[in-house]
Amino acid sequence: MGVVILLYVGINAVFVFAAPLSEMSGVMEVADLAAANLFGSFASRGVSFLVALSILGALNSLILIGPRIYYAMAQDGLFFQRVGSIHPRFKTPAASILLQSLWATVLILTGTFGQLLNYVTFVILLFSCLTGAAVFVIRHRFSERDRPFSMWGYPWIPLLFIGISLWIMGNVLVTKPLEALAGLGFVSLGIPVYFYWRRKLKGENYVQNRSAS
């Protein structure tokens, strides 16, 4: 974890050294800009290639994780039953993977990379902040449980993480208010959908129990 933090801070230090903040303002491809200032346009193209490879690696994890969330929701009765099916040959949540592919296609066709990034940044930071806050909640609710793994720097490290996340969220909200609120509003649409499926599930369980009795 410490190595990752050092690498992240080091890369950002190189960015600041290579390009003044005034040049980075409003620029999405900061790595390309820094590489061009340090080594020329050829290096910038090389960095773009490496960034593309990195994005493919991130997509690999998202393809693995995302569909299995929809699959688990369907298995719990909180989503369409078809999405909870398994491919008979490959033993993968094929219907869930197809659903995510279709939705990703819709997003690609309806917005640029920068627009989509602005929509999700605020929401991702919000859930990251809630994840950090959950550490305090869990430790309070289950204080009697054994903790085989200790959190270094507790409680200051998670508090620092939450504080920085809130600061970045505030900055996004000020600089990109429409995108931030649009992303938050879109995610909030899932709340009534969740309660709809939950109510439907309770109704189905009630009918099954009545039939069994």
Backbone as JSON, one array per atom type, in Angstrom:
{
  "sequence": "MGVVILLYVGINAVFVFAAPLSEMSGVMEVADLAAANLFGSFASRGVSFLVALSILGALNSLILIGPRIYYAMAQDGLFFQRVGSIHPRFKTPAASILLQSLWATVLILTGTFGQLLNYVTFVILLFSCLTGAAVFVIRHRFSERDRPFSMWGYPWIPLLFIGISLWIMGNVLVTKPLEALAGLGFVSLGIPVYFYWRRKLKGENYVQNRSAS",
  "N": [[0.83, -1.2, 0.0], [1.93, 1.23, 0.83], [3.87, 1.55, -1.14], [2.31, 1.95, -3.4], [1.12, 4.39, -2.77], [3.38, 6.05, -2.7], [4.22, 5.86, -5.39], [2.0, 7.01, -6.66], [1.98, 9.64, -5.6], [4.5, 10.41, -6.48], [4.24, 10.35, -9.3], [2.34, 12.37, -9.7], [3.85, 14.5, -8.75], [5.77, 14.68, -10.74], [4.14, 15.46, -12.85], [3.36, 18.05, -12.01], [5.85, 19.26, -11.95], [6.56, 19.14, -14.66], [4.57, 20.5, -16.04], [3.05, 23.58, -15.59], [0.42, 24.55, -13.28], [-1.37, 26.23, -14.5], [-1.27, 25.47, -17.16], [-2.26, 22.88, -17.01], [-4.87, 23.23, -16.35], [-8.14, 22.46, -17.13], [-7.35, 20.46, -18.89], [-7.63, 17.18, -20.03], [-5.85, 15.12, -20.69], [-3.41, 14.96, -18.95], [-1.07, 13.52, -18.5], [-0.08, 13.16, -21.1], [0.47, 15.83, -21.76], [2.47, 16.46, -19.88], [4.48, 14.65, -20.63], [5.02, 15.55, -23.23], [6.04, 18.1, -22.71], [8.37, 17.44, -21.34], [9.82, 15.56, -22.95], [9.1, 15.83, -25.61], [6.93, 15.57, -28.55], [6.9, 12.95, -29.52], [7.29, 11.32, -27.29], [4.95, 11.92, -26.0], [3.04, 10.59, -27.55], [3.79, 7.98, -27.01], [3.2, 7.81, -24.27], [0.44, 8.08, -24.42], [-0.2, 5.65, -25.61], [0.56, 3.87, -23.56], [-1.23, 4.66, -21.58], [-3.6, 3.88, -22.78], [-3.27, 1.09, -22.72], [-3.31, 0.75, -19.96], [-5.94, 1.5, -19.41], [-7.28, -0.59, -20.68], [-6.57, -2.66, -18.97], [-7.92, -1.85, -16.66], [-10.54, -2.02, -17.62], [-10.75, -4.75, -17.86], [-11.0, -5.65, -15.2], [-13.38, -4.37, -14.52], [-15.18, -5.58, -16.26], [-15.18, -8.12, -15.22], [-16.13, -7.7, -12.6], [-18.47, -5.98, -12.57], [-20.76, -7.26, -14.06], [-21.22, -9.43, -12.34], [-22.24, -8.28, -10.12], [-24.8, -7.46, -10.94], [-25.72, -9.99, -11.45], [-25.73, -11.12, -8.86], [-27.65, -9.46, -7.68], [-29.91, -10.21, -9.14], [-30.06, -12.88, -8.35], [-30.77, -12.51, -5.72], [-33.31, -11.68, -6.02], [-33.73, -9.03, -6.69], [-33.58, -7.95, -9.17], [-34.0, -8.39, -12.74], [-34.93, -11.69, -13.44], [-33.76, -13.16, -15.49], [-31.22, -12.09, -15.76], [-29.84, -13.28, -13.75], [-29.0, -15.73, -14.64], [-26.87, -18.51, -15.66], [-24.4, -19.26, -18.07], [-24.68, -22.27, -19.87], [-22.45, -23.64, -20.86], [-20.01, -22.13, -20.53], [-20.21, -21.33, -17.93], [-20.55, -18.76, -16.94], [-21.91, -15.5, -16.04], [-23.58, -14.84, -18.49], [-25.81, -13.42, -19.55], [-25.85, -11.21, -17.89], [-23.38, -10.05, -18.46], [-23.81, -9.39, -21.15], [-25.83, -7.49, -20.83], [-24.43, -5.43, -19.49], [-22.62, -4.79, -21.53], [-24.3, -3.77, -23.52], [-25.3, -1.51, -22.2], [-22.94, -0.06, -21.8], [-22.34, 0.5, -24.44], [-24.43, 2.24, -25.1], [-23.75, 4.43, -23.45], [-21.28, 5.18, -24.56], [-22.06, 6.05, -27.09], [-23.57, 8.26, -26.51], [-22.13, 10.25, -25.28], [-19.0, 12.01, -24.71], [-15.68, 10.92, -23.71], [-14.66, 12.64, -21.76], [-17.02, 13.87, -20.8], [-18.45, 11.68, -19.72], [-16.63, 10.93, -17.75], [-16.73, 13.16, -16.06], [-19.34, 12.89, -15.13], [-19.25, 10.58, -13.55], [-17.23, 10.99, -11.7], [-17.84, 12.54, -9.36], [-19.71, 10.87, -8.12], [-18.26, 8.5, -7.71], [-16.33, 9.42, -5.92], [-18.02, 10.07, -3.81], [-19.02, 7.54, -2.98], [-16.6, 6.36, -2.31], [-15.88, 7.93, -0.14], [-17.97, 7.25, 1.61], [-17.33, 4.57, 1.96], [-14.92, 4.79, 3.4], [-15.96, 6.0, 5.71], [-17.5, 3.92, 6.62], [-15.78, 2.27, 7.99], [-15.53, 3.35, 10.57], [-18.16, 3.08, 11.44], [-18.58, 0.28, 11.41], [-16.64, -0.56, 13.25], [-17.7, 0.56, 15.52], [-20.26, -0.63, 15.79], [-19.65, -3.35, 15.89], [-17.84, -3.76, 18.01], [-16.96, -5.72, 19.73], [-15.89, -7.79, 18.29], [-13.16, -9.83, 17.08], [-10.17, -8.53, 15.6], [-8.23, -9.43, 13.23], [-6.67, -8.08, 11.41], [-5.08, -5.01, 11.49], [-5.65, -1.5, 11.1], [-3.39, 0.69, 9.82], [-2.42, 3.69, 11.38], [-4.95, 4.37, 12.26], [-7.28, 6.45, 13.99], [-6.65, 8.37, 12.12], [-5.73, 8.1, 9.45], [-8.0, 7.05, 7.9], [-9.69, 9.24, 8.42], [-8.26, 11.32, 7.21], [-8.4, 10.42, 4.56], [-11.19, 10.58, 4.11], [-11.54, 13.34, 4.46], [-9.98, 14.43, 2.33], [-11.35, 13.33, 0.18], [-13.84, 14.59, 0.46], [-13.03, 17.2, 0.02], [-12.18, 17.13, -2.67], [-14.6, 16.43, -3.82], [-16.1, 18.72, -3.26], [-14.7, 20.54, -4.83], [-15.2, 19.5, -7.41], [-17.95, 19.85, -7.45], [-18.15, 22.6, -7.47], [-16.74, 23.4, -9.77], [-17.77, 21.79, -11.82], [-20.73, 21.77, -11.7], [-23.19, 20.99, -12.96], [-22.61, 18.52, -14.21], [-21.82, 17.02, -11.96], [-24.16, 16.99, -10.35], [-25.9, 15.84, -12.15], [-24.82, 13.26, -12.47], [-25.09, 12.35, -9.82], [-27.87, 12.49, -9.57], [-28.66, 10.64, -11.47], [-27.68, 8.22, -10.43], [-29.19, 8.19, -8.12], [-31.64, 7.46, -9.07], [-31.71, 4.78, -8.85], [-32.6, 4.22, -6.31], [-35.54, 4.29, -5.89], [-36.03, 2.2, -7.68], [-34.79, 0.03, -6.45], [-36.36, -0.24, -4.1], [-38.75, -0.87, -5.3], [-38.25, -3.45, -6.44], [-37.66, -4.75, -4.08], [-40.09, -4.63, -2.69], [-41.65, -6.07, -4.46], [-40.4, -8.55, -4.24], [-41.0, -9.19, -1.56], [-43.74, -9.44, -1.81], [-43.93, -11.7, -3.49], [-42.76, -13.64, -1.86], [-44.62, -13.66, 0.18], [-46.88, -14.67, -1.12], [-45.94, -17.23, -1.78], [-45.53, -18.31, 0.77], [-48.16, -18.36, 1.71], [-49.25, -20.17, -0.06], [-47.81, -22.46, 0.58], [-48.67, -22.96, 3.15]],
  "CA": [[0.0, 0.0, 0.0], [2.82, 2.38, 0.89], [4.53, 1.69, -2.44], [1.32, 2.53, -4.32], [0.98, 5.8, -2.41], [4.59, 6.74, -3.14], [4.18, 5.96, -6.85], [0.96, 7.97, -7.04], [2.46, 10.99, -5.28], [5.63, 10.71, -7.35], [3.76, 10.66, -10.65], [1.74, 13.7, -9.66], [4.93, 15.48, -8.61], [6.35, 14.85, -12.08], [3.19, 16.25, -13.63], [3.45, 19.45, -11.58], [7.17, 19.75, -12.37], [6.64, 19.23, -16.12], [3.57, 21.42, -16.58], [2.46, 24.46, -14.58], [-1.0, 24.33, -13.03], [-2.14, 27.01, -15.48], [-1.34, 24.68, -18.39], [-3.05, 21.68, -16.76], [-6.26, 23.59, -16.12], [-9.07, 22.08, -18.21], [-6.75, 19.46, -19.76], [-7.91, 15.82, -19.6], [-4.67, 14.27, -20.91], [-2.3, 15.61, -18.24], [0.14, 12.72, -18.72], [0.42, 13.51, -22.44], [1.02, 17.18, -21.69], [3.73, 16.4, -19.14], [5.48, 13.95, -21.45], [5.39, 16.43, -24.35], [6.9, 19.18, -22.2], [9.66, 16.9, -20.89], [10.58, 14.8, -23.93], [8.67, 16.08, -26.97], [5.66, 15.0, -29.01], [7.02, 11.5, -29.68], [7.06, 10.73, -25.96], [3.53, 12.08, -25.7], [2.32, 9.49, -28.19], [4.11, 6.76, -26.26], [2.42, 7.83, -23.03], [-0.95, 7.81, -24.8], [-0.3, 4.2, -25.82], [0.61, 3.22, -22.25], [-2.5, 4.96, -20.9], [-4.61, 3.01, -23.39], [-3.08, -0.24, -22.16], [-3.78, 0.79, -18.58], [-7.41, 1.51, -19.44], [-7.72, -1.94, -21.0], [-6.45, -3.44, -17.74], [-9.03, -1.47, -15.77], [-11.75, -2.57, -18.2], [-10.78, -6.18, -17.56], [-11.55, -5.83, -13.85], [-14.78, -3.93, -14.51], [-15.96, -6.6, -16.95], [-15.3, -9.24, -14.3], [-16.85, -7.37, -11.36], [-19.78, -5.38, -12.8], [-21.84, -8.2, -14.34], [-21.49, -10.31, -11.21], [-23.1, -7.53, -9.2], [-26.16, -7.61, -11.46], [-26.06, -11.4, -11.26], [-26.07, -11.31, -7.45], [-28.92, -8.78, -7.46], [-30.97, -11.05, -9.69], [-30.16, -14.05, -7.5], [-31.46, -12.08, -4.5], [-34.66, -11.27, -6.37], [-33.79, -7.57, -6.78], [-33.36, -7.55, -10.56], [-34.64, -9.32, -13.65], [-34.52, -13.07, -13.19], [-32.92, -13.61, -16.59], [-29.85, -11.62, -15.53], [-29.22, -14.18, -12.79], [-28.74, -17.04, -15.25], [-25.48, -18.9, -15.94], [-24.22, -19.9, -19.38], [-24.54, -23.71, -19.62], [-21.15, -24.17, -21.25], [-18.87, -21.39, -19.98], [-20.45, -21.12, -16.5], [-20.39, -17.33, -16.65], [-23.19, -14.77, -16.1], [-23.56, -14.32, -19.86], [-26.86, -12.42, -19.74], [-25.43, -10.02, -17.17], [-22.29, -9.46, -19.24], [-24.43, -8.78, -22.33], [-26.53, -6.29, -20.38], [-23.44, -4.38, -19.26], [-22.07, -4.4, -22.83], [-25.28, -2.92, -24.18], [-25.36, -0.23, -21.5], [-21.69, 0.64, -22.11], [-22.47, 1.01, -25.82], [-25.3, 3.42, -25.04], [-22.98, 5.53, -22.87], [-20.26, 5.61, -25.53], [-22.7, 6.73, -28.2], [-24.3, 9.45, -26.06], [-21.27, 11.23, -24.62], [-17.56, 11.89, -24.87], [-14.97, 10.37, -22.55], [-14.6, 13.68, -20.73], [-18.35, 14.04, -20.2], [-18.74, 10.51, -18.88], [-15.75, 11.0, -16.59], [-17.28, 14.18, -15.16], [-20.57, 12.37, -14.53], [-19.02, 9.53, -12.56], [-16.21, 11.35, -10.72], [-18.45, 12.95, -8.11], [-20.37, 9.71, -7.52], [-17.22, 7.58, -7.24], [-15.76, 10.02, -4.72], [-19.01, 9.96, -2.75], [-19.02, 6.18, -2.46], [-15.3, 6.15, -1.66], [-15.99, 8.59, 1.15], [-18.85, 6.42, 2.44], [-16.57, 3.36, 2.3], [-14.03, 5.15, 4.5], [-16.77, 6.23, 6.92], [-18.02, 2.63, 7.09], [-14.81, 1.7, 8.93], [-15.9, 3.82, 11.91], [-19.47, 2.52, 11.78], [-18.41, -1.14, 11.7], [-15.89, -0.69, 14.5], [-18.58, 0.93, 16.63], [-21.34, -1.61, 15.93], [-19.13, -4.67, 16.2], [-16.62, -3.5, 18.77], [-16.54, -6.91, 20.48], [-15.31, -8.79, 17.4], [-11.7, -9.83, 16.91], [-9.67, -7.86, 14.39], [-6.91, -10.01, 12.89], [-5.91, -7.11, 10.63], [-5.19, -3.66, 12.05], [-5.51, -0.41, 10.14], [-2.29, 1.56, 10.21], [-2.75, 5.1, 11.52], [-6.34, 4.6, 12.64], [-8.33, 6.83, 13.03], [-6.24, 9.55, 11.36], [-5.64, 7.8, 8.02], [-9.33, 7.12, 7.26], [-10.2, 10.61, 8.5], [-7.59, 12.07, 6.15], [-8.98, 9.97, 3.3], [-12.53, 11.16, 4.01], [-11.39, 14.78, 4.29], [-9.51, 14.71, 0.97], [-12.45, 12.99, -0.74], [-14.83, 15.66, 0.55], [-12.46, 18.4, -0.59], [-12.24, 16.96, -4.12], [-16.02, 16.48, -4.19], [-16.48, 20.13, -3.26], [-14.1, 21.18, -6.0], [-15.96, 19.06, -8.58], [-19.27, 20.45, -7.39], [-18.02, 24.02, -7.81], [-16.25, 23.58, -11.14], [-18.63, 21.06, -12.75], [-21.96, 21.5, -10.92], [-24.22, 20.28, -13.73], [-22.19, 17.14, -14.37], [-21.84, 16.36, -10.66], [-25.55, 16.78, -9.93], [-26.51, 14.9, -13.1], [-24.36, 11.93, -12.09], [-25.72, 11.99, -8.55], [-29.29, 12.27, -9.82], [-28.84, 9.39, -12.22], [-27.49, 7.11, -9.49], [-30.32, 8.21, -7.19], [-32.78, 6.78, -9.68], [-31.7, 3.39, -8.42], [-33.24, 4.05, -4.99], [-36.92, 3.78, -6.04], [-36.01, 0.9, -8.37], [-34.46, -0.97, -5.42], [-37.52, -0.47, -3.24], [-39.75, -1.56, -6.11], [-37.91, -4.87, -6.49], [-37.75, -5.3, -2.73], [-41.51, -4.81, -2.41], [-42.1, -7.17, -5.3], [-39.88, -9.78, -3.66], [-41.78, -9.49, -0.37], [-45.04, -9.92, -2.26], [-43.78, -13.06, -3.99], [-42.53, -14.51, -0.7], [-45.88, -13.77, 0.91], [-47.74, -15.59, -1.88], [-45.36, -18.57, -1.64], [-45.8, -18.79, 2.12], [-49.58, -18.66, 1.81], [-49.5, -21.39, -0.83], [-47.23, -23.58, 1.32], [-49.49, -23.23, 4.33]],
  "C": [[0.87, 1.25, 0.0], [3.51, 2.63, -0.43], [3.58, 2.35, -3.44], [1.16, 4.02, -4.04], [2.18, 6.6, -2.9], [4.61, 6.91, -4.66], [3.17, 7.01, -7.3], [1.42, 9.4, -6.78], [3.62, 11.38, -6.19], [5.22, 11.08, -8.75], [3.14, 12.05, -10.7], [2.78, 14.79, -9.48], [5.6, 15.74, -9.95], [5.44, 15.69, -12.95], [3.32, 17.74, -13.3], [4.78, 20.05, -12.01], [7.21, 20.01, -13.87], [5.7, 20.27, -16.7], [3.0, 22.27, -15.46], [0.96, 24.2, -14.44], [-1.86, 25.09, -14.03], [-2.29, 26.25, -16.79], [-2.24, 23.46, -18.21], [-4.54, 21.99, -16.6], [-7.13, 23.27, -17.33], [-8.54, 21.03, -19.15], [-7.05, 18.07, -19.21], [-6.66, 14.94, -19.66], [-3.44, 14.92, -20.28], [-1.01, 14.85, -18.46], [0.76, 13.02, -20.09], [1.1, 14.87, -22.43], [2.37, 17.19, -20.99], [4.83, 15.74, -19.96], [5.94, 14.82, -22.61], [6.31, 17.54, -23.89], [8.29, 18.67, -21.81], [10.48, 16.32, -22.04], [10.14, 15.02, -25.38], [7.41, 15.31, -27.34], [5.71, 13.49, -29.16], [6.75, 10.78, -28.36], [5.6, 10.83, -25.58], [2.71, 10.96, -26.32], [2.58, 8.17, -27.48], [3.33, 6.68, -24.96], [0.95, 7.54, -23.32], [-1.17, 6.31, -25.0], [-0.31, 3.46, -24.49], [-0.68, 3.47, -21.46], [-3.61, 4.08, -21.46], [-4.5, 1.59, -22.87], [-3.58, -0.31, -20.72], [-5.3, 0.77, -18.5], [-7.95, 0.13, -19.77], [-7.62, -2.85, -19.77], [-7.56, -3.14, -16.76], [-10.35, -2.03, -16.29], [-11.88, -4.06, -17.89], [-11.4, -6.43, -16.19], [-13.02, -5.43, -13.8], [-15.68, -4.96, -15.2], [-16.17, -7.81, -16.04], [-16.23, -8.92, -13.13], [-18.29, -6.93, -11.64], [-20.89, -6.38, -13.05], [-22.19, -9.12, -13.17], [-22.28, -9.61, -10.12], [-24.55, -7.64, -9.64], [-26.65, -9.04, -11.26], [-26.49, -11.65, -9.81], [-27.4, -10.63, -7.11], [-30.09, -9.64, -7.96], [-31.17, -12.31, -8.85], [-30.9, -13.73, -6.19], [-32.89, -11.62, -4.76], [-34.84, -9.77, -6.51], [-33.5, -7.06, -8.18], [-34.03, -8.6, -11.44], [-34.06, -10.73, -13.49], [-33.56, -13.58, -14.26], [-31.46, -13.23, -16.37], [-29.11, -12.53, -14.54], [-28.93, -15.57, -13.33], [-27.26, -17.25, -15.53], [-25.42, -19.59, -17.29], [-23.97, -21.4, -19.17], [-23.17, -24.27, -19.96], [-20.0, -23.47, -20.53], [-19.01, -21.09, -18.5], [-20.19, -19.68, -16.07], [-21.77, -16.65, -16.7], [-23.33, -14.07, -17.45], [-24.6, -13.23, -20.07], [-26.48, -11.11, -19.05], [-24.31, -9.29, -17.9], [-22.85, -8.76, -20.48], [-25.14, -7.49, -21.95], [-25.55, -5.14, -20.15], [-22.83, -3.9, -20.58], [-23.02, -3.46, -23.56], [-25.34, -1.54, -23.53], [-24.1, 0.59, -21.77], [-21.74, 1.23, -23.51], [-23.33, 2.25, -25.86], [-24.54, 4.62, -24.5], [-21.95, 6.07, -23.85], [-20.87, 6.44, -26.64], [-23.37, 8.04, -27.81], [-23.42, 10.49, -25.37], [-19.81, 10.99, -24.89], [-16.94, 11.3, -23.6], [-14.93, 11.39, -21.41], [-15.93, 13.88, -20.04], [-18.69, 12.89, -19.27], [-17.89, 10.52, -17.62], [-16.26, 12.01, -15.58], [-18.54, 13.68, -14.45], [-20.27, 11.42, -13.37], [-18.05, 9.95, -11.46], [-16.81, 11.69, -9.37], [-19.06, 11.75, -7.38], [-19.34, 8.73, -6.96], [-16.59, 8.12, -5.95], [-16.73, 9.9, -3.53], [-19.01, 8.56, -2.13], [-17.69, 5.81, -1.81], [-15.31, 6.75, -0.27], [-16.86, 7.77, 2.1], [-18.15, 5.13, 2.86], [-15.61, 3.63, 3.45], [-14.79, 5.37, 5.79], [-17.3, 4.93, 7.49], [-17.07, 1.96, 8.07], [-15.18, 2.09, 10.36], [-17.22, 3.19, 12.36], [-19.33, 1.06, 12.19], [-17.67, -1.35, 13.01], [-16.76, -0.35, 15.71], [-19.66, -0.13, 16.86], [-20.85, -2.98, 16.36], [-17.8, -4.55, 16.96], [-16.09, -4.73, 19.5], [-15.85, -7.95, 19.61], [-13.8, -8.67, 17.32], [-11.32, -9.18, 15.6], [-8.28, -8.4, 14.07], [-6.05, -9.06, 12.08], [-6.15, -5.72, 11.23], [-4.98, -2.62, 10.96], [-4.43, 0.54, 10.62], [-2.76, 3.01, 10.27], [-4.18, 5.4, 11.88], [-6.39, 5.45, 13.92], [-7.93, 7.93, 12.06], [-6.19, 9.29, 9.86], [-7.01, 7.79, 7.36], [-9.96, 8.51, 7.33], [-9.57, 11.5, 7.43], [-8.16, 11.71, 4.79], [-10.36, 10.59, 3.08], [-12.44, 12.66, 3.75], [-10.96, 15.15, 2.88], [-10.61, 14.42, -0.05], [-13.51, 14.09, -0.73], [-14.33, 16.94, -0.12], [-12.52, 18.31, -2.12], [-13.69, 17.01, -4.6], [-16.51, 17.93, -4.24], [-15.94, 20.87, -4.46], [-14.85, 20.8, -7.28], [-17.32, 19.72, -8.62], [-19.24, 21.92, -7.79], [-17.66, 24.22, -9.28], [-17.14, 22.92, -12.19], [-19.96, 20.74, -12.07], [-23.01, 20.69, -11.68], [-23.87, 18.8, -13.88], [-22.27, 16.37, -13.06], [-23.26, 16.04, -10.22], [-26.26, 15.8, -10.87], [-26.1, 13.46, -12.76], [-25.0, 11.45, -10.81], [-27.21, 11.69, -8.75], [-29.54, 10.95, -10.52], [-28.69, 8.18, -11.3], [-28.66, 7.03, -8.51], [-31.57, 7.56, -7.75], [-32.85, 5.32, -9.26], [-32.4, 3.15, -7.09], [-34.69, 3.59, -5.13], [-36.97, 2.43, -6.76], [-35.72, -0.22, -7.36], [-35.67, -1.28, -4.55], [-38.65, -1.15, -4.0], [-39.48, -3.06, -6.13], [-38.03, -5.51, -5.11], [-39.21, -5.55, -2.34], [-42.08, -5.97, -3.21], [-41.64, -8.5, -4.74], [-40.67, -10.18, -2.42], [-43.16, -10.02, -0.75], [-44.98, -11.35, -2.75], [-43.56, -14.04, -2.84], [-43.81, -14.72, 0.09], [-46.82, -14.76, 0.22], [-47.24, -17.03, -1.73], [-45.65, -19.15, -0.26], [-47.26, -19.16, 2.31], [-49.91, -19.97, 1.09], [-48.98, -22.62, -0.08], [-48.06, -23.95, 2.54], [-50.89, -23.74, 3.95]]
}
